[in-house]
């Protein structure tokens, strides 16, 4: 098998990462742009010792779940921003639920039932986008698993106020990042790497007004945003300097909110007790070291916000070992047309 070879293959289950599985002469092939149950022509794009990767370049027998992609860039050799534009949205959620179940079965040795809940809309939902400027001074996205830039003049999952054609009309600096965000007030903020003259993004969530730096992280699907409580003692620990600046500005008038800047694993040592702990770790998960530090606070409840089901499953196994039981899990399709899933799990202390 060589890169560029083409084979007609049967597609089986979905795999974590936006791929479906096929096999050729015993070798596993992870295929983009395919769907379970289809027969497709696969072009090999990458080969490693134990598996290969490929793109479905021709559909021989199509799945009933296949639809025409809304975006003309969602195709082999096209933009890598979306994984499932060719899959009917309800079927996308079913496949994502299957991924969560498989990760828990494999990594946590648990059989769970979970539904990936719809979060409308399926297009035009993304209020934050980061682009790269091509050598031609055009807005571009990366091809999947590649450093190749694909120039675009529209993005179907971007909020309708993010007008890429207007950005392309500007003299953008080649190679720079461009962050674009839309506030709940409809104002569009553009931040170009190396330039500091950008405005703050305004988000109103259930009556609470946030002002945010465009480069800071917050949920790009605005339907996911929820306000912080105004009772009890709340401590926020964060490493990102821009997020800390945003937090200090937004919670300046909340005497019950303490903001701590630094690495979680270092700053947790300052505390001896926590009643309820909410963690939103990076894609790699929290890991045993951080989990041990959190559990040293003897929380009665731990809420885990996860952007990767594999990391959540690995950390669930650790929490179960230390007598914190998985009490419930919900999953949300905050990122339709992509492989990404947001899950929220609750753990309670046994005994």
Secondary structure, 3 states (H helix, E strand, C coil): CCCCCEEEEECCCEECCCEEEEEECCEEEEEECCCCCCEEEEEEEEECCCEEEEEEEEEEECCCCECCCCCCCCCCCCECCCCCCCECHHHHHHHHHHHHHHHHHHHHCCCCCCCEEECCCCCCCECEEEEEECCCCCEEEEECCCCCEEECCCCCCECCCCCHHHHHCCCCCCCCEEEEEECCCCCEEEEECCCCCCCCEEEEECCEEEEECCCCCCCCEHHHCCCCCCCCCEEEEECCHHHHHHHHHHCCCCCCEEEEECCHHHHHHHCCCCCEEEECCCCCCCHHHHHHHHHCCCCCEEEEEECCHHHHHHHHHHHHHCCEEEEEEEEEECCCCCCCCEEEEEEEECC
